[in-house]
Amino acid sequence: MSKNSTVYQGMALSRFCLQISILLKSAVPLSDGLEAMAEDAGSEGERKRLLAMAEQLREGEPLSSALAEGGAFPDYVIQTARLGETTGSMDICMESLAAHYEQEYYLSENVRRAITYPAMMVVMLLVILFVLFSRVMPVFTGVYESLGASIPAAAAAAMEFGTIFSGAALVLAAAAAVVMIFAALSGRMGAQPAWIRSLSRAIENRSAVARAASLRRICSAVSLSIKSGLRTEEGIHMAMDLIQNEALKKELAAVEAETAAGSDFYEAVKKTSIFTGFDLQMLRTGSRAGQLDSVLDSLAEDYAQKSQDAVERMISMVEPAVVAVLAVAVGLVLLAVMLPLAGILSTIGV
């Protein structure tokens, strides 16, 4: 069985971690629980994978090894499982992972919807413009020429430009759709090409949505390390594996070095620009009160909401722009149609 034939992602991964947490809290042997989960598996490959993991656990292997051998789980899940085994807090770790991947799923779904809707509007706009400039306007041009009138030179130039621009834009949109589909499929198979990963990193380095999501991951990872009794710098190191923003990674590396040298988390992040303003004040309060994990959980929820707000702002900017472009294009078409018609009517009136 290929290890990468099926990769747990999104809500499926969240629900898997939640079920493991429930089994641990109820003292049900994980091997029995995985066998029960295999009975309702969605595919034959998943069923075999769960049964193989159950057999490994029955033979005495730890859960982290079974997850690694299964080949269908992200490295963060495997690392966190090892953390839970080391600190004796596996149920807490799995419950935190379930919440983490649930938020990741809803964020990705919101971003997907935010991209899909404007993209559909843009494509529809381009199709309308292409049809207007390449099919509808030539009909009017022929009619006017048969009546002894002609389309103004400016209108003719606008028609030619509109045809070329809308046609080229449709080709680019189709190419972008192919790239996105390829990226999604390769991501599901766990074998994304280097150029797709580079493009993803470039977007994450510049996107407000991605930055808020990265900050949420940092808060979640550090909070989990604190709850599990792990050293703070180890939680920071785990967080670095969850983000692609190069600037944040460099600052986190500095924070990791500071905490490893003995500074607390607040004092370390204060020297960077990772957290600012009220968020930094909350971290100070949580650090002084011994409630840093609770503050980090609260900040993680705030950053999840900020990600959603950034998505909504993106939509609010795209819609008026699309409407404005369509209004201008339709206005040009109407002028190109009505001006020669006005000339013909004035000639008939004379």
Secondary structure by P-SEA (a helix, b strand, c coil): cccccccccaaaaaaaaaaaaaaaaacccaaaaaaaaaaacccaaaaaaaaaaaaaaaacccaaaaaaaaccccaaaaaaaaaaaaacaaaaaaaaaaaaaaaaaaaaaaaaaaaaaaaaaaaaaaaaaaaaacccaaaaaaaaaaacccccaaaaaaaaaaaaaaaaaaaaaaaaaaaaaaaaaaaaaccccaaaaaaaaaaaaccaaaaaaaaaaaaaaaaaaaaacccaaaaaaaaaaacccaaaaaaaaaaaaaaaacccccccccccccccaaaaaaaaaaaaacaaaaaaaaaaaaaaaaaaaaaaaaaaaaaaaaaaaaaaaaaaaaaaacaaaaaaaaaaac
